[in-house]
Amino acid sequence: MSFLAFVLRRVALLAPALLGVSVIGFLLVYLLPANPALVKAGAIATAGYVAEMQRRMGLDQPLYANTSSA
């Protein structure tokens, strides 16, 4: 096996690995019970500020609405 074949195989496996890591990270944000807006706003944030952060981050919309925006 040549070095070029080794490099080409590793590059070919890079895209599925990056896609898998991205999908897992995306799903963890939506499946874990933590609120990303509350984490970003801070522990002493008011409910109104957290609601505004959720709106800005798009967390008040269904999952399919977030994936269609470009």
N, C-alpha and C positions, 0 to 999 in steps of 0.2 A: 504494500500500500504506500503510495507516494504522499508526500507532505501536502501537495495540492489537493488531493482527494480528501485528506483529513480536514483541511481548512474549509473546503466546500461543504463537507458534511456538517461541520460545526456551525457554519453560517446558515445552512438550511434549517437546522434545529433551533436557531435563534428566534425566528418569527413565531413559531408555536409556543415557545417558552414565554416570550413577552406577552403574547395574547392571553395565555393562561394566567399569568400573574396579574394582568390588567383586569380580567374578568373576576378573578377571586377578590381582588381589592375592591372593585366596584360593588360586588355582591355583599361583601362584609359591611360596607357602609350602610346598605339598606336592610340587612338582616339582623344586625346586632341591635340590642335594645337601647343603646346610647343615642343621644340626640346630638348630631354634629353641630347644629346651630347653638345649642346650649354650651357645648365645649368651646366653641369659638367665641361666644359672647362672654363667657366667664361665669363663675359660680355666683356672683352677687348681682347678675343682670336681672332686670325686671321682666315680667312675663310679656309685656308689650315689645320690649327690645328683642327678646328671643323670637317672638312671632315675626317681627320685621326681618330678622336674620334668616328665618326659615323661608320667608317669601323671596328674599334676595338670592338665596342659595337654590331656590327652586324645589325645596323639600315639601312645599304645600301642594304640589301637583303630583299626579300619579306617575309611576315609573316610566310608562310609555311616552308621556309628554316630555320627560327630561331627555330621553334618548333621541328624539326627533329634531331637537334644536341643533343648529350648526354654529 
